[in-house]
Amino acid sequence: MKTRYLILEDGTVFKGNAFGSDAGTIGEVIFTTAMTGYQESISDPSNCGQILTFTYPMVGNYGVNPDDFEAIKIGLSGVVIRELAEQPSNFRSTGTLSEFLKGKNVPGIEGIDTRKLTRIIRKHGSLKGRLTNAGEEVNVDQVVKELLATEIPKNVVQQVSITRPYPSPGRGKRVVLVDFGMKHGILRELNKRDCDIIVVPYNTSATEILGMYPDGVMLSNGPGDPTDIPEAIEMVKGIIGKVPIFGVCLGHQLISLASGATSFKLKFGHRGGNHPVKDLRTGRTELTSQNHGYAIDADSIAQTDLEITHIALNDGTVEGVRHTKFPVFCVQFHPEGSSGPEDSKHLFDEFIELMNAESKKESSHA
Amino acid sequence: MPKRKDIKTILVIGSGPIVIGQAAEFDYAGTQACISLREEGYSVILVNSNPATIMTDTEIADKVYIEPLTLPFVSKIIRKERPDAILPTLGGQTGLNMAIELDESGILDELGIEILGTKLEAIHKAEDRDLFRTLMNELNEPVPDSDIIHNLEEAKAFVERIGYPVIVRPAFTMGGTGGGICYNDNDLAEIVTSGLKYSPVTQCLLEKSIAGYKEIEYEVMRDSADNAIVVCNMENFDAVGIHTGDSIVVAPTQTLSDRENQMLRNVSLKIIRALKIEGGCNVQLALDPHSFNYYIIEVNPRVSRSSALASKATGYPIAKLAAKIAVGLTLDEMMNPVTQKTYACFEPALDYIVAKIPRWPFDKFESAKRNLGTQMKATGEVMSLGRTFEEAILKSVRSLETGHFHIEMKNSESITDAWMEKRIRRAGDERLFFIGEALRRGVSVETIHEWSQIDQFFLNKLQNIVKYEQVIQANPFDQEVLYKAKRMGFADKTIAKYWHVTELEVYKFKKENGIVPVYKMVDTCAGEFESETPYFYGTYEEENESIRTEKESVIVLGSGPIRIGQGVEFDYATVHSVWAIKEAGYEAIIINNNPETVSTDFSISDKLYFEPLTLEDVMHIVDLEQPKGVVVQFGGQTAINLAAGLEERGVKILGTTLEDIDRAENRNKFEAALHEIDIPQPLGKTAVSVEEATTIANEIGYPVLVRPSYVLGGRAMQIVYTEDEIKHYMENAVEASPEKPVLIDRYLTGTEIEVDAICDGENVLIPGIMEHIERAGVHSGDSIAVYPPQKLSQYQMDTLVDYTTRLAKGLKIVGLMNIQYVISKDEVYVIEVNPRSSRTVPFLSKITSIPMANIATKAILGQSIIEQGYTPGLAPTSPGVYVKVPVFSFAKLRRVDITLGPEMKSTGEVMGKDITLEKALYKGLVAAGMEIKDHGTVLMTISDKDKAEGIEIAKRFYAIGFRIMATQGTAEAIKNVGIPVDIVDKIGSKGTTLLDVIQKGEAQFIINTLTKGMQPERDGFRIRRESVENGIPCLTSLDTAEAMLRVIESMTFSTETMKHQEVKA
């Protein structure tokens, strides 16, 4: 294997082996603590433009299969791991992680002290980093200078969203699913509940959406800073109160911003499959799958019509809100799991119930 | 939910003696639980029969009862103490079964005592095969096709329906006792019959075999508010078919995709919720390697060996939190004790891989069946952490202390391909090493997978190791190759062998080139949160997280895996030494590799290094920590054996110096020392060859005691009676060499005495003297020890004190020492001196309230015995009589001869204490699991040399109403003294034979003594095995038989006819 470096904006250099694409990349270096589900994480559009570090040291063990992708297009910029498995073993495996990344032009580095890297990120917050071209020797100072000058792109949602709507038909409730970089897991859960789904691009307007006569609107997850897509915030403002809404991750942030709350960037995000979230209504704690770099400011909720329904047990940040007047609720974490725990899948059932309740109301009005 | 305020006193039930399937993990769990409950302000009453544990220290609970774990005794304690509640789920299967018995007896209802934690109803549902199957059906969760059977006929009917192979699982037993896989009718008859006997409810589950599936475990916890989490999942390296306690296990799972993982996680949580578990629970699942099909194998509704492993693997203290859940606290309101910043309601994320390898007792039981199946055979285990599978598994291999430093075996050239294939197909203890050999011979991963059904992922990893061996061999002193080899976990010793240099040269080259391990923290969260846990493992990476503090430190070496001869007693001493070091103001650092024990709980020491106990691994830690010195005398022979190498590399051994350790252990030097201080020992010499051995034996006269030097637990120790025997022994049992001579001593019969003493260099404190029930010749660990001695004269006691004092001073002991004496014809001889802690240290410490390991540690650190407030000499005798009774695990080990001899065979011990010897013995024997009947039949087969003594015993049994049965020769001898006796035929005869009597349960006791020496004596062997299989006490030492008889005599009255009055005319 050829040598490859990971250089951080603080000047730290890691020397390892290149895999995947030979061409290097630049991105924000983040880490996930999930021990399984690398295929899902790598294909999760929310990671668009980022270089993802796996804290679990052995990655690629069960190979790559055709079933577990969360998107067709890979938005991720790079992968950092301690040890790449060359000979995967699983009945569904159709190839190695390295081959897959090569095919998708995603560079990877392996053989480095990923725990050291994780501790640096924990201390300093997420950093920009560069994965060098395979076999390339570079001037570190020069790279650091470039990294410091690099702006994190603001158009990531556009990169991973779709350009035109498509249907995923069913016989149940009609749901318009706005794709900000949607994980397939969300679609899968709605399909499972026999929803009649129309997936639409991130910049679809409120009028267009309402024109599809949905029983409910689902706002998906997606990458980046929610304030970078003001058009989506406007759209949400236009549908709140008119149709039941369920938001996940970026969708949750958009609902909150549309309701008057504010967001902020977390030091190094929540990424992994072991995040406890307390449901304030039931008092029960569920383990959740999380992947977000931004969060909603709890104090800012007070001035809105929202109420906090879920908090992260560990740092107390907002993990879910509900509209006090309209059938709107959302969570910061991923109830669809994939990858990660499926403790909160019932939220999709609640969304269906919410739509049912609303249509009953309407029919009784009629 | 806040903790319960309506209860104040809680009775915790321990797990009793260490047996295969239930070992030190329950000392760890129980200790954690007691501390945890007291933290919350509850008053804890503990009952456990095992004195060798930290758990039974008076500091751990408010009140400690070391009493038999039987219904009458525990009921007595309950009536006396009137606890508000009992907590049974932390004492293993023993604790659970005890709770069920208490409940069924009605005492809990009568006194209004609540059972905390998981309710009995849930325990029944999880443990009763039928109820469990019904529950799984209700939940729509698959279990392998199975049937509950109560007799062999029902078993046959099941097999007719399902076909072979089938698995037999007896109900309500632990460690799979009596179970196994049947491939044919013979297997079925044998295993079902024994299984039914072991099941207290005479019930077995017959199950369709799903051998070859992946075996996956989930350690789950749930609280009363229905929060449920998975602490850790684990994957067995060995496929379904081998008991998980006998499997190599890794954590987390390696070959499961997230979908498979979440599927099984969901199932595990669903089950724990359906059972309404409040505390910890273990769910074992079988997953088809070719589909998403899975089966639930088993659920253990309590903390277990797996939960101890999961706790050490993740840092998450399951037992501690399970205890708090039992008193009403919920996971979301408790802090994660590791990070102290996050909550306990989360699932640990690992950024390393953990590999556990079991430690089997086959090195001691050469004749035992080494095959592994559904019945656990391992006595202990080792665990290692690494950043790759290769690193973790190789670290574990060298932690085993079985002479392996790599996945290779001795004398590999002599192994045929056919034998190799056989040993890979049918799993045994050495399969990992056979696989290494097969890969080296070019057998493909696919073929080995086909033979073993081990997942190719693991085999490929082993292949990586084997492939890299050649790279290392081809590149001596190549830095890059060496670095990669170290990252893959290769031992210095292995590399040295490939490079044809010494281990020290490799070590030096590594240091010169900066190739040294760093230490990473085990923090439960993969670095996501800051934590302060002082729990580290070594690996070859960039960043070191273990920072040396300003405080002067002392390193204590632990005792490694639990094995016969080196049990939990050594962990006990290690923990006390650590505490003493802390008290003395130093930073206490421990190195150990056993996941079951209290010493590897990171809250015990200031710093825990979970690392192999080899020279290389210890040296790297010493290099980093720069301690004042290393303490080796508490970690058994494991630690002692490292002393020479450490000193050679410039490390200060604290306490008794290496030179003096050697003087006690090296036979010739020891003899010289004894001569100097004028203390007699049995005649004896060392031999390094067969010829030398026979010459020496002829000189001193038979019988002689032969054994290798530097061993613990009497391994390979024998009494030989003839020249042929000694030749056979020298040729087959040991590998004698000038470095490893064989000791040959005159075998003296007489009373054996054991003394533990502490010396500070000037004064000697002798906490107590113990007398053995069995005469010399039975290993001290297998003898019943009595405190205080019952048969010694004042003169003998004085002599013992005098000798002990002179030996301690003469050998310049600083710290602990253990001496064994034999008193033969009124003369006291020294048999053996061990310059270290011993098996009897916890027993004696508890009896005398003298914290021996603590005092010894402080003496080592320079505080004299007097300064510590103790008076030198023999401590005043504690009131009462105390016995230590050994406990064996013979039922788990097929084909092992149970005869007591110089080689140790017991796995654990219990204590009996009372005001008379008989009462104490009664408690001890009952606690050890013997059923003492006050009437019935004694079956005797006594060898000629023991006939005279045997007849005396027969007389006494007869006097208290027992019926005597005996084989021809023995019967005639008994008849000659006028005692009625029934003759039973020898095995193979036409009439009612010995075996029929045993199998039909017609005898309540069996007394069987060996004819002579170690010649295979097939009838005797079968009698002894049959008695084990049928759960009938079989006594192979007349001393034990006499002791048992005294107990029965004290329980009953003899009846005698009146003498005829002679009327004088």
Interface residues (C-beta under 8 A of the other chain):
Chain A: F14 F31 T33 A34 M35 T36 G37 Q39 E40 T55 Y56 P57 M58 N61 Y62 N65 D67 D68 R82 E83 A85 Q87 P88 S89 N90 F91 R92 I112 D113 T114 R115 K116 T118 R119 R122 G272 G273 N274 H275 P276 K278 G283 R284 T285 L287 L313 N314 G337 S338 S339 G340 P341 E342 D343
Chain B: A225 D226 N227 I229 V230 P252 T253 Q254 T255 L256 S257 D258 R259 N261 Q262 R265 N266 L269 P289 H290 S291 L331 D332 K341 T342 Y343 C345 F346 E347 P348 A349 L350 D351 Y352 I353 R387 T388 F389 D455 Q456 F457 N460 K520 C525 A526 G527 E528 F529 E530 E541 E542 E543 E545
